[in-house]
Amino acid sequence: MRQVINLSLPAPLVKAVRREVKNGDYASTSEFFRHLLRLWNTKQLAEEIRRAREEFRTKKGTWKELRSLDDLD
């Protein structure tokens, strides 16, 4: 279910968003902001992966190294 969020932007940003929509880069203002949110979400996920890799590399995580299937117990 979609919900509405109202944003207040300074005039230069409004002009930039409208220009992008008018140029055909986005079908609507909503699509422009959905695209930005997807980029933000992708960045957040990438950061989580980076942190997990760093924990794994430095063995600071809270996991147990399995040497065989018997270690699953």
N, C-alpha and C positions, 0 to 999 in steps of 0.2 A: 504494500500500500504506500503510495507516495504522499508526502506531506510538503507543505509550502514553508519555505524559509525566506524571509525578507532580508535583503542586505542594503546597507547604506554605503555608497562608495563616493570618493571625491570625483569631481567632474572629469579630470583627465583619465581616470580609470574607466569611467562610464564610456567615454569617447573611444578608448582603446578596445573595450569589449564590443561595442557596437560596430566598430570598424572591422574587427575580425569576423563578426557575423555577416556584415554587409559584403565583405570580400568572398564569402562563401566557404570560409574555413570551418564554420560551424553553422548548423541549421537554425540554432536559436541561442539566446542568452543562457537558457538552462543547460543546453548541451555544452556550452563553453565551460560553465562551472562544474558540470559532471566530469568533464575531461580533466580539469584541474584537480578535482577530488580523487580521480583515479590515479593521477600522477603522484599525488601526496600519499595515497595508500600504498602504491608501489614502492615509494621511497621508505615508508615505514617498515614494510615487509623486508626490504633489502637490508635495512639496518638491523632488524631482528636476526636475519640469517648471518650477517657479519658478526654480531655479538656471539651467536651460538657457535660459529666457526672458531672465533677467538677463544671461547671457553673450552671448546674441544681441543684446540691446539695447545693450550696451556694447562689442560686437564683440571680446570677449576670448576667443572660442572659437577652435578650431583648424580652421576651415573656409575654403573658398575660395568667393568670390562668383562665381557663373556669370552671364555676360552673354548667352551663347548656348549652343546644344547643342555647338558646337565646343569649348567650355571643359571638356567632360567628359573629354577625353583626358588 
